[in-house]
Amino acid sequence: MRGNLRIDTAPPKRYNIYDYGSKMGFYGPITHTDATGEDIAMDIRYSCNQRDFKRYTTEEIRREFLIEKLFVPDAVTAVYSHVDRMVTVGILPVRRALPIDDGIDVWASFGTHAFLERREAGLFNVGGPGRVTVDGTVYGMGYKDCLYIAMGAKDVVFASDDPENPAKFYLVSAPAHTRYETRLIRIADAAKKPCGAPETSNQRVINQFIHPDVLKTCQLSMGMTVLERGSVWNTMPAHTHERRMEVYFYFEVPEDNVVFHYMGEPRETRHVVMQNEQAIISPSWSIHAGGGTSNYTFIWAMGGENQAFDDMDTIRNTDLR
């Protein structure tokens, strides 16, 4: 035990060592406790290939790719994916400010002395008003505002303005090799790209925030797509991009509604039923598209070999299986 951090050296008794690795994706989890004393794991997901994926059950697909609970009060919840080494994080400060590495053994997780020593990060506020302090500079963030944090930032702290209406910070981090400029991008300042049509139930606005047309980054790109009322389909026709992975985070999904997220190879598709404020990991070989029982909003994050958005393979709808 180190503070509120515990490093387990053996799998919990409820699994044997073999099925524990398959169920959790790693051995000897790093865990910490939230404000209620409940253990939270630094979830590590290893890469899955498309041949094995074809044989996965619904439970296995959800376990490998779906991130069901990102926001735990007064805790940092992190999922480390070995697909392009992307880290997806939910931060919910209620009664206390939370450093980015709260409950995380940074050296054990990343082999560095600081979370962003060799990483860049992008984050959105999807909750009440809040603020992020980066090495002494305070950035106030409203709903749907975005902050890019450059590689090398040491002290990053998240706080809510009102504990009765706390901020919810959704963050994705990618490896980086060069330091660019930390920058706040308001929702009003995002590059807006309307697309789709009511006739195809996919009228939407793509808001580009962390994007080559807006600011420079090493590899991370992030944006927000808002579907208009009466539209439910995103990213159709579907596509893959062999040189980049992607993470989708769905929110503004109305109560009692869901999104059917489609993934897999174009001729071997599977679906994952997702609820509000859940995220899903999409490897480069997989399509990533969704249809909801209502309109919704989602945040996309990409990382990989390039930031060329036209470097993709589009699949005709009639070719999907």
C-alpha positions, 0 to 999 in steps of 0.5 A: 500500500502506498497512500491510496495506491495498492499494487497487487502481485497476484490475481484476485481469488475469484479467477485463476491466473489463466482466465484472469488474464483473458477477463481483465487483459492483464496480470497483477492489476494496479488498483486504487480506491475512490472516495467510497473506498471502492477499488478501481483498476487501471484497466489495460487492454491488449491488441486483438486481431481480426481473425480471433475477433470473428469468434468472440462472443458478445461478452468478449467483444464488450470486455475487450473494446467497450469502456462502460463506466468512465466517470466515478465521483472524485476519481480518475478512471483510465483505460490503457489500450495497446492499440497505438498505446492510446489512453482513455480517461474519465475524470469527475472532480466533485468534492476535491481537485484531481491531479491527472495521475490520481491513483495511477502509478505513473512509472509502472504504467508508462515508464516515465516520471509524469503522465504527459512526460512523453504524451500529449492529451486532448480533453472535453468537458461534458459536464458542469463548469470546471477548470483545468490547471496546467503547470500553473495556468488555469483554463476555465472550461464550459460545456463542450469546450476542448483543451489540448495539453502539450507533451511535457506538462507536469502538473495537471489538475482538474476541478469543478466550479460547483460540486452540485453540478460537477464538471466531467472531463473526458480525456484521450492521450497519445504518445508524442515526440515533440512539444507543441502549444497547450491551447483552449478551443471553445465550442464556438471556435471549432471548425464546423463541417455540416454533412449528411441529410435528413433523407438518409437520417444522418444530418450532422455537424462535425466539429473539428477541435484538435485537427491539422486545420485548427492546431498542430499536434504530434498525432492526436486528433479529436472532434465532436459530431452532433447529430440533428434531431431525427438523424440517428446514423453516424459515419455512413458509408462506413470506412476503415483507416489502416494507419490510425485507430479511433476511440468513440465516446457517446454522450447526450444519449437520452434516457432509455435510448441506446446506440448500436455501434458497429465494428469488425471487418466490413464483411464480418461486422458485429454490433455493441449496444452502448449507453450514455457516456460510454466509449469504445476502442476501434482498431485500424482494421475495424469499421466504426459506425453507429445507429441510435434509437434517438439522435446523440453526440459523440467525440472521436479521437484518433492516433496513428501514423498520420493525420491525413483524413482522406487516408481511408478505405470507404465501404459501400453500404451494400458491401457490408455483411 
